[in-house]
């Protein structure tokens, strides 16, 4: 006779939560039909091998399942990476990283990093100069840096504005700021294909959203059409920021969060 214990209840709840989060992940990535197809196949496999005990068909499906796991990893590697990053970026789990990462930014970050960026963004906003600035945090962006031109210069308001000047050869790409220095410019960012992004936002905003979804970086966008300043972090936009709001946001994320 089958008895249902506390361990069995916990097991069922954990499986249900796992399926729910996988469902949400597949829905966001527009792979819901694939997820439903996989779920139907697994249920049919369990029916054949465990309940009906069809040995021949069950053994064939066992082989398909063992090989299919590798195929699923290849097929959904972006979704799996996003899920693992989201899990690791959770506020409760981020505390664990403090044991492995030393605090790299001090109170001087406000003067040496934040203020030149804020002032440059305000000037470019007034002049309708498009810009895309990415501030690296715990997740390294070495692969992104390699797509652009290395600069390795001290952060300076005039330098930022000159790089994004309309006739500059680097103005179309992204600037990467790392460890208190302008590390590279003209970099290519992954573009987000999220359907929830407002249509009036352009390619710079989609690139900012893409890097914020793939890492913990902060991406600042100055719109060339409207001059409005936006910031993307943790897969969300902060739109129409003033100088004070941008400074407050960067101070909170770069200094107070450490």
C-alpha positions in Angstrom: 0.0 0.0 0.0 1.4 3.4 -1.0 1.8 5.9 1.8 2.3 9.6 1.3 4.9 11.1 3.7 6.4 14.5 4.3 9.3 13.7 2.1 7.0 12.7 -0.8 5.0 16.0 -0.4 8.3 18.0 -0.5 9.4 16.0 -3.6 6.1 16.8 -5.4 6.2 20.5 -4.4 9.8 20.9 -5.7 9.0 19.1 -9.0 5.9 21.4 -9.4 8.0 24.5 -8.7 10.7 23.3 -11.2 8.1 22.7 -13.9 6.5 26.1 -13.2 9.8 28.0 -13.5 10.7 26.1 -16.7 7.3 27.0 -18.0 7.8 30.7 -17.3 11.3 30.5 -18.9 10.0 28.9 -22.1 7.0 31.3 -22.3 9.3 34.3 -22.1 11.6 32.9 -24.7 8.7 32.0 -27.0 9.5 28.3 -26.8 6.4 27.2 -25.0 5.2 24.8 -27.7 8.6 23.1 -27.5 8.3 22.8 -23.8 4.8 21.3 -24.1 6.0 18.8 -26.7 8.9 17.7 -24.4 6.5 17.3 -21.5 4.1 15.1 -23.6 7.1 13.0 -24.7 8.3 12.5 -21.1 4.8 11.6 -19.9 4.5 9.1 -22.8 7.9 7.7 -21.9 7.0 7.2 -18.3 3.7 5.5 -19.4 5.5 3.1 -21.7 8.5 2.2 -19.5 7.1 2.4 -16.0 3.4 1.7 -16.1 2.8 -0.5 -19.2 6.3 -2.0 -19.0 6.8 -2.3 -22.8 10.4 -3.4 -22.8 11.2 -2.9 -26.5 9.6 0.4 -27.0 10.7 1.5 -23.5 14.4 0.7 -24.3 14.2 2.7 -27.5 12.7 5.7 -25.8 15.4 5.3 -23.0 18.1 5.8 -25.6 16.2 8.7 -27.2 16.0 10.4 -23.7 19.7 9.9 -22.9 20.7 11.4 -26.2 17.9 14.0 -26.1 19.3 15.6 -22.9 22.4 16.7 -24.8 20.3 18.0 -27.6 18.2 20.0 -25.2 21.3 21.6 -23.7 22.5 22.6 -27.1 19.0 23.8 -28.2 18.2 25.8 -25.1 21.7 26.9 -24.0 20.7 30.6 -24.0 17.6 29.9 -21.9 19.6 27.7 -19.5 22.3 30.4 -19.2 19.6 33.1 -18.5 17.9 30.9 -15.8 21.2 30.2 -14.0 22.2 33.9 -14.2 18.8 34.9 -12.8 19.2 32.4 -10.0 22.7 33.6 -9.2 21.7 37.3 -9.4 18.9 36.9 -6.8 19.5 39.2 -3.9 19.8 36.3 -1.4 22.4 34.5 -3.4 24.3 37.6 -4.4 25.5 37.8 -0.7 27.5 34.7 -1.3 29.7 36.5 -3.9 30.9 38.9 -1.3 33.1 36.1 0.1 34.8 35.7 -3.2 35.0 39.3 -4.5 36.8 42.1 -2.9 35.2 45.5 -2.9 36.9 47.2 -5.8 35.1 50.5 -5.7 35.4 53.0 -2.9 33.8 56.3 -2.0 35.9 57.9 -4.7 33.8 56.1 -7.3 31.2 58.9 -7.0 33.7 61.5 -8.1 35.9 59.6 -10.5 33.3 57.5 -12.3 29.8 58.6 -11.6 30.0 62.4 -12.0 31.9 62.4 -15.4 29.4 59.9 -16.8 26.4 61.9 -15.5 27.7 65.2 -16.8 28.6 63.8 -20.2 25.1 62.2 -20.5 23.5 65.5 -19.7 25.5 67.4 -22.3 24.8 64.7 -24.9 21.2 64.8 -24.0 21.0 68.6 -24.6 22.8 68.2 -28.0 20.8 65.1 -29.0 23.9 63.0 -29.3 23.2 59.2 -29.2 25.3 57.3 -26.7 25.5 53.8 -25.1 27.7 53.4 -22.0 28.0 50.1 -20.1 29.4 50.0 -16.6 30.9 46.6 -15.8 30.3 45.1 -12.3 30.9 41.6 -11.0 30.3 39.8 -14.3 33.3 40.4 -16.6 32.7 41.7 -20.1 36.0 40.6 -21.7 34.2 39.0 -24.7 32.3 42.3 -25.3 35.5 44.4 -25.0 37.1 42.3 -27.7 34.5 43.4 -30.3 35.5 47.0 -30.0 38.7 49.2 -29.9 40.7 49.2 -26.7 41.2 52.6 -25.1 42.2 52.1 -21.5 41.9 55.7 -20.5 40.9 57.6 -17.4 37.2 58.5 -17.3 36.8 62.0 -18.5 33.7 63.9 -19.5 35.2 65.4 -22.7 36.6 62.1 -23.8 33.2 60.4 -23.4 31.5 63.2 -25.5 34.2 63.1 -28.2 33.9 59.3 -28.6 30.1 59.7 -29.1 30.4 62.7 -31.4 28.4 62.1 -34.5 31.4 62.1 -36.8 33.5 59.9 -34.6 34.1 56.4 -36.0 33.3 54.9 -32.6 30.0 56.6 -31.9 27.8 53.8 -33.1 29.1 51.2 -30.7 29.0 50.8 -26.9 31.6 52.2 -24.4 32.7 49.8 -21.7 33.7 51.2 -18.3 35.6 48.8 -16.1 37.5 49.3 -12.8 37.2 53.0 -13.0 38.6 53.4 -16.6 37.2 53.6 -20.1 38.3 50.2 -21.3 37.0 50.1 -24.9 34.6 51.8 -27.3 32.8 50.8 -30.5 31.8 47.5 -28.8 29.0 45.3 -30.1 26.4 44.2 -27.6 23.9 41.3 -27.7 20.5 42.7 -28.8 17.4 41.7 -26.8 14.5 40.3 -28.8 12.1 40.9 -25.9 8.6 41.7 -27.3 7.8 43.8 -24.2 10.2 46.6 -25.2 8.3 49.6 -26.4 8.4 50.1 -30.1 9.5 53.7 -29.9 12.8 52.6 -28.3 15.6 52.0 -30.9 18.5 49.6 -31.4 20.6 51.2 -28.7 17.9 50.5 -26.1 17.6 46.9 -27.3 21.3 46.5 -27.0 21.3 48.0 -23.5 18.5 45.6 -22.5 20.4 42.7 -24.0 23.6 43.3 -22.0 21.5 43.9 -18.8 19.9 40.5 -19.3 23.1 38.7 -19.9 25.1 40.3 -17.1 24.8 42.5 -14.0 26.1 45.5 -15.9 24.4 48.9 -16.0 23.7 50.2 -19.5 23.0 53.9 -20.0 21.4 55.1 -23.2 21.1 58.7 -24.6 18.5 58.8 -27.3 19.7 60.5 -30.5 16.1 61.3 -31.5 14.7 62.6 -28.2 17.7 63.2 -26.1 16.2 61.3 -23.2 18.4 59.3 -20.8 17.5 55.8 -19.9 19.3 53.0 -18.0 18.9 49.2 -18.2 19.8 46.9 -15.4 18.7 43.4 -14.4 16.5 43.2 -17.5 14.5 46.3 -16.7 14.4 49.9 -18.0 14.6 53.1 -16.1 13.3 55.7 -18.6 13.4 59.5 -18.8 16.0 59.9 -16.1 17.1 63.4 -14.9 20.7 64.1 -13.9 19.8 63.7 -10.2 17.9 60.4 -10.9 20.8 59.0 -12.9 23.4 60.0 -10.3 21.2 58.5 -7.5 20.8 55.3 -9.5 24.5 54.9 -10.2 25.4 55.7 -6.6 23.0 53.1 -5.3 24.1 50.4 -7.6 27.8 51.0 -7.7 28.5 52.1 -4.1 25.7 51.3 -1.7 25.1 47.8 -3.2 28.7 46.8 -2.5 
